[in-house]
Amino acid sequence: MKYKDLISQMTLEEKASLLSGDTFWTTKAIERLNIPAMCLSDGPHGLRKQAEHGDHLGLVQGIKATCFPTSATVANSWNSEVCEQIGRGIGREAAANQVNVVLGPGLNIKRNPLCGRNFEYISEDPYLSGKLAAGYIRGIQSEGVSACPKHFAANSQEHLRMTNDAIIDERTLRELYLTGFELAVREGQPKAIMSSYNKINGEYANENKKILRDILVDEWGFHGMVVTDWGGGNDFVAGIRSGSHLEMPATGGDSAQQLVAAIKEGRIDTSLVDERVSEFLEVLFDTRITGEISVDYSAHHNIAQKAAEESAVLLKNENILPLKANTKVAVIGAFANKPRYQGAGSSLVNCYQLDSVLDVIGEYNVQMVGYAQGYSHIGQSNVKKCEEAVNLAKNAEVALVYIGLDEINEVEGSERASMKLSENQIALLEALHQSSTPIVAILHCGSPVEMSWEKYCDGVLHGYLAGQAGARALLNILVGAVNPSGKLAESYPFSYEDVSTYHYYPGKEYTSEYREGLYVGYRYFLTTGKEVRYPFGFGLSYTEFQYSNIAVHDNGVTFTIKNTGSCAGSEIAQLYVGHPSSCVYRPKYELKGFDKVSLEPEQSKEVSIPFDNLTFRFFDIFSNQFQVEEGAYEIRIGASCADIRLSTQHRVHGVVANNIPELSEKYFTGEVQAVTDDEFRVLLGRKLPPSTWDRSRPLERNDSIAQMVYAKSWLARLVIRTLYIKKNNAIKKGTPDLNVLFLITMPFRAIGKMTNGALSMEMVDGILVIVNGHFFSGVKKLFKSWRKHRRREIL
Ligand code: BGC
């Protein structure tokens, strides 16, 4: 134990007080022992340090910081060096502001396109997610601060995110939902990791020893600290026992008291608490920032721009891009003036500088004939705005139309209502199309949308949420100063109904059943042969690439790529591996490597993608470990998952795999949209837990506020109805009310965990008595526990 001596000088109370927050963002300092406070701040695509009052929803503005493109955007670069550069930028700004731990990157698997936080996550594929997350982590930590990958693990939905129980079979958990974290931990070596709000197979992630110790520490070699998501702590003592180190934010000393009591009563060993304290101190002292640190914000702006350039994806180009010099362009769309460049919630950066298209288009060699808003930002139809745009477009050779999702659609705490773009934007595209001026749509949103409107466009450039410097980045691509090289890190289905989790997502009440098993995203579309609008890994360039000469050997695969077009460009080549005669069920093939190569016209390069310990493995539930199955594997090199350019076979020695007896045929064909209870039970290997709320029993600490809809107390029902009315009014106005979203979905215990010690858990129990219909005894209990709480000794 590294800090044995220091710990031996601490009282029990001091030790306990270090392991839960002192304020919203900081831990407790112990001055007599020269232990400073640790400061933690969001977030994944830019620093969100709050100067005064804290909140975890992005309501109070943070200090100014660089807003880099969000992770969903940078994912399209398929370039961990770009992630590393962004990480260095965020890390530098964090260090300059005395932040020890940056709460990011976020790398939950995009199980369904409607998850409200997909814009913050990397991919539907764990290999890509893990490789890029490791880049962010290395970058952040190179500046002396700690990264904190999140949300570990299986945090796939926002609806009831603090109470939902992810019911996942072991193999899917290991191969899809943990593999990205495994790569991030092994290759990024983060000093911290954030446990997720949800339960995994019945246990809160933060109390799940199997996840936090057996896998994270013993198997992957993590030696940092585990911090709860904000308000995600449940049983503090159980969390510490299972491998968690720090509960955030402050609970007013309540949690520390519980730990002291547990030690005194022998419910937890002092030696184990010492171990957690030592591991915590190691992160604290390793990330101590001394001296003045300067930040070159304009250099960071450039990094943000370069990242956006590498990450934009050209989806369609019918001989319209790049624009010729002096092209007369009409700039249309509210987002050209008021950019959509990040999502809402805890990741919201108060950006240092923000470029809009209208600010910077004058620097480009195009003639702008004018600007028209074209549609109302929040989705109402507006014929006049549409007509103005059509009239403007008539004077131009090309209409550049900036479209995308509005703010309400990409927000922490709720799912998107649909995969559609708003009707008024589609109507605008149709009207412009009829006026026959060619259209280039520039799309801004952080997750897939249905694109039936694509037929109206001659070109579509997807900028995702491109950060504060996105405007120039995309204009550079439009005029050909930069050749697009981004490729999609997620699939674009024709319609939402096509998605494998369409019937299962989100889990509505107690549980979220991952019935689709391994068939998420392209794994599903490829195996079932279902067509998509744009496949995973797809992206166009202004040049062409030819693939040849595949050769496979025991350590990897090599092949040649040649730039056969007339301009320099970069190509992302992807390695997919399949095992057609496998005994265990598998997707047709899966991503196991990639490389991005830059080539001048006519230049060729030999590319080599090494195999690693993930290339052929599957998780064998019988031996409870990863194994390599014997057999002939298909080795495919693709320009996307659906555009395989080269393929060969490779024989690998390994074990003979066992199949799960009676496993439904659906898991072999991939047709998993309608898996029955029985079929899922066989995959899961146990009985399904109840999925719907038990309305007959009284509400408890871990039930969600949303459950007050059936509470015994009319007052509680009135409160929840009022909250829903507020929520819906905010949606109508187009401004998400994050507080209300959070309140509705949080559990009762969070009233104690998120009020900075204003209310104790006993007081929460008093509230619950009221909610359960016993008004007077509830008030009495509340009052009694409030008096006790007021008189407590604060640790
Ligand atoms: C989010 C985390 C975030 C934390 C602190 C939570 O609500 O889930 O991602 O880091 O708040 O803001």
Residues whose N, C-alpha, C, O or C-beta is under 5 A from the ligand:
A	BS01	BGC	D42 D55 H56 L103 D229 W230 S346
